[in-house]
Amino acid sequence: MTQPRTNLRIDPQRLWDTIMETAQFGATPKGGIKRLTLSDDDKKVRDWFKAQAEALGCTVTIDEVGNMFARRPGRNNDLLPIAMGSHLDTQPTGGKFDGVLGVLGALEAMRTLVETGYETNAPIEVVNWTNEEGSRFAPAMLCSGVYAGVFTPEYAYAREDREGKKFGEELERIGYRGSEKAGAHKLGALFELHIEQGPILEDEGRMIGIVTGVQGMRWYEVTVTGQESHTGATPMRLRRNALLGAAKMIERVHEIALAHPPGVGTVGLVEVKPNSRNVVPGEVFFTVDFRHPEEEVLDAMEAEFRKALPEAMADQKLAYEEKRIWISPAVKFHPDLIACVRAGAEQAGFTTREMVSGAGHDAAYIARVAPTTMIFVPCAGGISHNEEESTTFDECAAGAQVLLNAVLEYDRQLAG
């Protein structure tokens, strides 16, 4: 016999207060968060999360790349755990909700289970994945990728930030290199709650996004080399201006994306050397981010990008090096979990729409090794990766409630 649906209710004020409390770890003057992976503030929020989970009676384990798992036993501990979670690291100018809502909404769901004494069939876990953002250590979703077997732990340990600090050394420094082998901690399912990071839900007046998959993503790094020279003494026709070549490519990336809707293309990081006002730039490093729901279209975008590079460099007689540093294929989420989210939203009485995620998430990698899906809530203006990122009290509460409902619906089905 399956269990009947429950009417458990999360505590919206407690969830909101928790979001505001943890926002102090890495708080910025403009009201956002700068909590880069493996920074001192990342350690502080990890310590806080571990203490809160253990106070609920959960067992917290940490794997070799710092992924954290807080488990509450179920009635049948032979079942693999149903996990909920996301990440606690942020962009350099991040907001209070990106990733954070997924972990703290899951913690609120766990608190509700504990305070009501509700016993699930399967164990329930809250997960904090390491280095989802990729803003300090590229690529993004690094340690959910290690968990899923996409990357090796050694690859993760060798990643360096722009200051030359290695991921492995920083992981050791903050005390979060665990003993458990990455991937050994098997999951029966993962539900990830997240803000949409786009404008669709807000525009349509819908509360819950039922996420059916994630579009494909590819990241590239390009270094353009010209020649440094005096701005006053070097004639325009004799210059080898690396920044001019990079500028042409920035425009081409934009044009390539426009030509392949709904694809997007972005140059988000540029470093100019020597970065002096009276020196013609001799070297420029920049990144490129292409995304599209179809792999065949991404192939075409990549081909056009690589064809454009030598063309952009020709006039200034520039050299360049280009490499693709990351590829995340398009992902389709598990239909059974999607159905649980749909049922959970219906039970709570919220308006919904199905959608594909434009942003990358840890769930995209976990989908390779366990049934996975996501739940979206609106964010004001679709703004994210920005200190002005904003999601309301009611939207946060709705997401956490649907998360709890969906997890319990899935758990109910496991009872047979």
N, C-alpha and C positions, 0 to 999 in steps of 0.2 A: 504493500500500500504506500502510495506517495503521501507526503505530508500536505495538509491544506495550506493555502497561502496565509502568510502572517500579516499583521497590521503594525509591525514594528516601525517606529518613527525616529529618525535621527533628531538630534538637538541642534537646530540651525544656529542659535546664538553661541553654543559651545564651539561649533565648527568655525564660525566667523572669528571668534575670539582667538582661536588657535592659529588661524591664518595670520591675524594681526600680530600675535605674539612672536611667531617664527619670522615674520618680516623684519624684526629687529636684528636678526643675524645677517649682516651685510647691508643694512638700510642705507639708502642714498638720500641726499638732501632734497631731491625732487619727489620722494615718496616711493621709489622703486627699490630694487634689491640688486646688489652686485655680490653674488656668491658663487665665485668661480670654483670649478671642480678641484678638490683637494686643497683648497685654501684654508686658512684658519677659521673663516666663517663657515665653510663647509663642514669642518670638524665640529664646530659648535652645534650646528643644526643636526648633525648625525648623532652627537652625544644626547641631545634633547630627544630626538626620535627614539633612540634606544631606551632611554629612561622611561619615556611615556609608555612604550610597548611593554616593557618589563613590569611596569606598575599595573598593567591589565592582566598580568599572569602569562603573557606571551613569552615564548622562547625565541631569542634573537640570535640568528647565525649570520656570519659574514663570509663571503667567498673570497677567493684569492685576488679578485680585482675590485673588492670593496662593495659589491652588491649586498644589500641588507634584506633579510627575510625575517619577519616577526610572525610566529605561528601560534595559533590557538588550536588545541586539539579538537577533534570532532568525535561523534559517536563511533565512527568506523575509521580508525587511523591507518587502516590498510589502503584506504582510498588516497589518491594523490590530492594535494591541497588545491583548493580554489583560491587563486591569488587576485589581489587588487593592488594597484599601485602605479607609480610613475617615477618622477625624479625631483630632487630638491636643489640641484645646481641651477644657476641662472646665467643669462647673458651678462656682459659687463654693465649694460644699462637695462636690466630686466625688470619685469613687473612682479607683483605679489602673487600671481595666480598660475602662470605657465609652469606646468609640472607639479608645482606645490599643491594645487587643488587636488590632483590625483592621489597624492600620498596622504594629505590631511583629510580628504573626503573618505578615503579608505580607513584611516585611523578612527574617524568619527563613526563609521559603520561598525568597526570592531568594538568601539566603546559601547555602542548601542547593544550589540550582542551580549557583551559581558554584563552590563548593568541590568539587563532584562533576564539574564540567565538562560538565554536561548541556546539550545544545543543543536549544532548543525550535524549533518551526516558526515561530511568530509571535514578535514582540518581546513581552517581559513587562515590566509596569510596576507600581510601587508608588505609590499616590496618597495624599496628605494633603489633604483638603478643608478649606477655611477656614470657620470660624464655623458648624459644624454645630449647636452647642448653642443658640445664640440667646440665651444668658443675659446677654451684654453688649450685643450688637447684634441686636435683633429684626428680622425673624423668624428662626426656626431654618432650618438647611440653606441659608443665604443664598447661598453661593458655588457649591455644586453646582447651586443654582437658577439662578444667572447662567450657569453653564456650559451648562445645559440650555435656556436661553432663556426661563425663567420670569420672571426679573428682568433689568433692564439693569445694566451696571456703574455707571452714574450713580446708579441707585436704591441700590445697595449703598454707594457712596461717601458718600451723604447720610444713611445711618443714623446715629443718635446714641445714645450710652449715656445713663444717667441723670444723668451729669455734663455732658452737652452736647458730649462729644468725638465727632467724626465718624469713621466707619469709614475713609474715604479718607485722612484726615490721619494716623490711627494706623497705617495700612498703610504709608504713606510713612515715618513715623517709625521703624518697625522694619526698614525696608529690604526689604520683601517685596511691593512692587508690581512685578510682572514686565512684560515687554514683549510676551509672547504674548497674543493676543486670546482671551478666554474662549470656549470652545467650539470653537476652531480645532484644538485638540489632540484629534483623533478617537480614540475607543476602539472596539475590536471587541467587547469584553465587559467587565463588571465583576462581580467576586465580592467581597462585603463580609462579613468575619467580625466577629461582635459577640457580647457577652454578651446573654442573653435579656432582661434587665431585668424579668423576671417570674418567677413560681414554678412554671410548668408542668413544665419539664424535670426540675427537682429533685424535684417531687412525684411524677412518674411514673418516676423513676429512669432517665431517658434521657440519653444523652451529647450527642447532636447534634440540633439542630432544623433541619429542611429547610424553609426559609422560602418560602412560596408567594406572599406579597404583604404589603402594609402597609395598615392601616386608614386611613380618611380622617380628617383633622384640620382644625379651624378654631380660630383664636385671635381674641379680641376684647379691646378696651380700653374701660373705662368710667370716666368722671369724674362724680362726684356732687357737686352744689353746694348747700349750705345756708347757714347763717349762723353765724359764730363769735360766741360770747357767753359771759358769765361763768357758771361752773357753779353758783355759790352764789346769784346774783341773778336767774337766768332761770328762771321757773316751767316745769315739765315740759310743760304744755299749750301754751306759747308758743315752744318750741324748734323749730329747724330743724336737726336733728342729721343731718349727712351720713353719719356712721358707722352710724347705725341703718338708714338706707336700704340702705347697702352690705351690712350684716349680713343683712338680709332676703333680698337677692339671693344672697348666698353660700349660704344655706340652699336657695333655689330652684334654684340650679345643681345642688346635690347631689340634690334631688328629681327634677329633669328627667332626670339621668343614670340614677337608679335605675329610672325608668319606661321606659327604653329599653335593656334589656340586649341585648348585652354592652357597651353604650356607657358611657363614663366622662365625668365633668365635674369640673373643678377650678378653684378660685380660688387661684392660687399666689403672687401678688404683691399686696400692699396697702400703700398709702402714705396716711397720715392727716395732714392739716394743720389747725392748726399743731402737732399732736402734743404738746400740753401737758396736764398732768394737771388743770388747773383752767379749761380752755377747752372749751366744746362744739365738737366738730369741725365746721369749716365746709366742708371739701372732702376727698373721698376718691377716690383713683385705685385701680382694681383691674383685674386681668386675668382672663379666662375662657378655658378650654381644653376644648373638646368633641371627642370622638373616637368613631367607630363604623365598622365595616366597610362599611356601606351608605350611599351618598350620600342616598338618599331619607329615611332615618332622621335623618341629620344635618340635613336641611332642616326636619324636624319639630321637632327639638331647638332649632334656631335660632329657629323661629317661636315656640315656647313661651317661650324666653328673652326675646325682644323684647316679647312680650305681658306678661310678668311685670314688666318694668322700670317702666313707669308706675304699675302697681299698688303696687309696693314703695315708690314715692316719694310717693304721694298723702297719706298721713297727716301727714307732716312738711313737706309743701309744698316738696319738693325739685326742683331742676332736674337734668338729666343729659345727658351726651353719650355716645353709644356708636358704635363703629366696628369692623367686622371688619377686622383687619389682615393676616390670612394664611389661606389655604385650601390644603390639600394633599389632592387627591382620593385615594380608595382606589386602590391599585396592585396589579396582578397581574404577577408576575415571569415570566421567559422559561422555557418548559417545557424547552428543551434544556439550559439551565444548571442548572435544578432537577434534571434527570436526571443531570448530571455530579456534583452534590453527593451525590445518592443513591448513585451508583456509587462515589464517593470514600469515603463513610462505610462502605459495604459492604466495600470493599477493605481498609479499616483495621480492620474488625471491631467497629464501634461500634453501639450501639443508637440508634434514631432515632425521630422522629415529625414529621409535617408540621404546620406551624402558620403562622398569620398574625401579623405583628408588630404589637404594640400601640403601640409607640413609632415615631416618625418617624426616618428615616435618609436619608443622602445617596443611597443606592441608589434611593429612591423617585423622586427627580428624574432620576437618570441613566437610569432605565428608560424615560424618554420619548425618549431619543436613542441608546440602545445596549442590547443584551441584558444583563440584569442579574439577579442573585439574591443571597441572603444565607445565611449559615451561623450558627446560634446555638449557644452552649454555656451550661450552667447558671450561675447565680450564687446564692449562698447566700441563702435566704429570698426570692428575687426582688428583693432590695434593690438599688437603683441611684440615681444622683443623690444619693449619700450617702457620707460618708467611710468608713462601715462596709462599703461594697460589697466583696464578696469572691468570687473565683473561684479554684479550686485549681490547683496545678501541673499535675495530670493533665488537667484540663478545658482549660486553655490549650493544652497540648500537643496534645490531641485536635483542637481547633479548627484549629490551624495545620496539622496533618497532613492533615485533610480538605480544607482550603483548597488545599494543594499538590496533593493527589490530584485534586481537581476541576479545577483549572487545567490540569494535565497531561492529564487525560481530554479536556477541551475542545480543547486544543492538538493532541492526537492525532487528533481528528476533522477538524481543519482540513487535515491532510495528505491527506485523501481516501482 
